[in-house]
């Protein structure tokens, strides 16, 4: 009698376990399908907001600032001064036209630079002032659109997803779409996202009228747009802006962007 009851329980549980295991195997395929669809749709549809914008709005609400509103105004690349994408590339990712999402040479240079900076900081018994990053514009676009900043374990989880989304973006989008999305969604001040919103906020003009010096100043505050100010540039931003303008000229000016078509 007892054996019969045990067999009955086994029969009753077994189909449920099989279904659970079946779904477990399907989850990776579902993840791939959803993320591919996300990226494919955004090749043709301009994003109404990004994960970083949503996080910033929630941060404001959480701090009790219910009147805070993200400044974001999409403009197609043809309606943005070509100085803007050129300045962003000169500042953030000079090998953008050539790499496939990851600039391994820049990563190695950044690693070596940071090791030297940490060694000097240890000798002075002071913290490292500035760590050099090597994220490409493709990686930054993936992070801005879909992910979060993260701390500890969640930061490493985000890094893994960032690699995946970067591969998708580089596979499914042309370079011109990547830079178009980047210049429209990058944060350029506290709650100010994209070239048009920044142009109106800091220069009182539309993004299609930005001069090289203005575009370079916008790029100069990256990757710390809340620490440095476009409106009131300090010595560091001024020096960096001048260096970016020199690099823009060295790259051949706006004609460089033809390589992205």
N, C-alpha and C positions, 0 to 999 in steps of 0.2 A: 504494500500500500504506500509506504513512504517513498520507495523508488519511483512509483508511478507519479506521485506529486512532484518530485524533483524533475522528472522528465517533462511534466506539463509546464513548470516554471521555465525550464530551459527553452522549450519550444516558444513560449510566450515572449521571452526576452530576446531571443536570437534575431528576429526580423528587425526589431528596433535598433539593435547594435549594428546590424548590417546597413541600415539606412544612415545611421550616424557616420559610419566609416565611409560610406559612399559620398556623403556631403563633405567629409574631411578631405577626400581626394579632389573634390570639385572646387574647393575654396581657392587654391592657387590659380586654377583656370579662370574662375570668376574674377579674381583680382586682376589678372592680365587683361581680360576682356573689358572690364570697367575702365582701367587706366588707359588702355589703348583708345577706347571710345572718347574718354575725356580729352586726350591730347589731340585726337583727330578732329573733333568738333571745334576745338579752339584754334585750329589752323584757319578756319573759315568764319568763326563767330568771335567777335571781340568780347573779352571777358567783362561782365558787368561789375565785378569786384574780384579780389584775390584773397587767399587765405590770410596773408599778412594784414590786409585792410580790415578783414573781419575781426582778427585778433586785436588790432589796435582799437577798433570801435568798442569791442567788449571790455578791453582794458580801461577805457574811459568810463564806461558805464559802471564797472566794478569799483572805480575810485570815486564814484558819485558825480562825475562830470556828465550829466545827462544832456547838456547842450552841445557837446562835442560832435562834430561832423567831419568825416574824412573828405579831403579835397581831391577829387578825381574827375578828370574830363578827357575822355579818349579822343585822340586825333590820329587819323591814318598817317602813315609815314610820309606821304606826299604833302601833307598839311603841316609838317614839322620841318623847321629849318634843318638842312642837312648838316649844319654845324653840330647839332645835338647828338645824333648817333655817332658822328665822327669823334666828338669829344669823349663820349662814353667808351668807345673802343680804344682810343688813345690812352685813356685813364685806367680802364679796367681789364682789357683783354686784347692786347695788340696783335695776337695771333688768331683772333676770332675767325677770320676768313679761311684759315687753313686747317684748324684742328677739327676733330669730330666730337667735341663736347668736353674734352679733358686735355689740358695742356701739361703734359708730364714734365717737360723741360722747366716750365714755370714752377711746378710743384717741387721739383728738386732744388731749384734756386731758393724758393721760399723756405724749405726745410733747412738748408745750409745757413741761410741768413738768420733764421730764428735760433738755431743752435749757437751761433756766434753771439747773438744778442743776449741769450740766456747766460752764456758763460761770462760775458762782461758784467751783466747784472749781478751774478753771484759774487764776482770779485769786488764789486762796489757795495755788496750787501743791500741792494735795492731791487724792487720789482722791475720786470721788463716793461718799458713804456709802450712799445708798439710792436705787435706781432704781425708779420707779413702773411697775407693770405694768397691763395693761388686759384680761387674759384673763377671759372670762366663765366662769361655772360650767359651761356646756355645753362650752367649750373644755377646761377643766381635767378634766372627766369623760372626754372623749375621750382626752386625754393619759394620764391615770391608767390607764385600761382597756387601751389598745392600744399605747401608744408608749413612748418613752424620752426621757431628758433630752438627750443628744447634745452634742457640741462641734464647732465649726467647720462643715464641710460637712454632717455628719450632723445637726446641729441644724437647719439650713435644710431638709433633707429631712424631718425630723420635723415642722417647721412646716407644710410643704405637706400632709402626711398629716393633721395635726391639723385643718386647714381642711376636708378631705374628710370625716373622721369626724364633725366637728361638724355639718356639713350633714346627714349621715345621721341623727345622733341627733335633731336638731331636727325632721327630717321624719318619722321613724318612731316617736318616743317622745313622750308627753305631758310637759308640764313637771313634773308630779308624779313621774313615773318618773325624770327627769333628776336632780331634787334627792334622791330616795330613793337612787339609786346613788351620788351624790356624797357624801352624808353617811355612807355606809357604806364608802367606799373612799378617802377623802381621808386623807393621812398627818397624824397629830396627835401625833407624837413619833417617836423613833428606832425604826422597826419597828412602830409602833402605828397601825393603820388602822381608821378608822371610829368612829362615835359610841359604840357599845357597848363596844368594846375600850378606848377612851379613858376612858369613864365608870368602868369597872371598875379600870383602871390608876391613875387619878389621884384619883377621888372615892369609890371602893369602893362604888359603887351601879350600878344598871342605868340605861341611857340614857333610859328612860321616866320617871325621877324627877329628871332634871336641872333645876335652877332656872335662871332667866334669867341670873344672874350667872355660873353655872358654864358654861352654853352660850356666853356671851359670851367667857369666858376661853379656851375651846377655840378659838373662831373668831379670837381675838386673836393667836394664834401663827402664823397663816397669813400669807404663804406660806412661812414659814421655821420649820417645826415642830422642826427639829433645832437651830436657833440659839436659839430662845426656849422657855421651859419653862412648861407648864401647872401642874405641881406646885409650882414655885418662881418665880412671876411677878415679874419685875423691874419697875422704874418704867415702862418703855415698855409692857409687856404690861398693866399695871394701868391706865395712861391709855387705852390702846386699848380695853381691855375696857369701861371706863366709857363711852367714846364709842359703842361698839357697842350698849350697853344703851340709851343715849339714842336712837339711830337705830331700834332695835327698837320703842320706844314711839312714836316719830314715825311709823313705818310703820303703826301701828295694832295692834301686838301680833300674837298668833297668828292673828287673824282675817284678816290679810293673806294667809295661805296658801290661803284659799279661792279666791283668784284663779288658783291653779295647777291647780285641778280641771277 
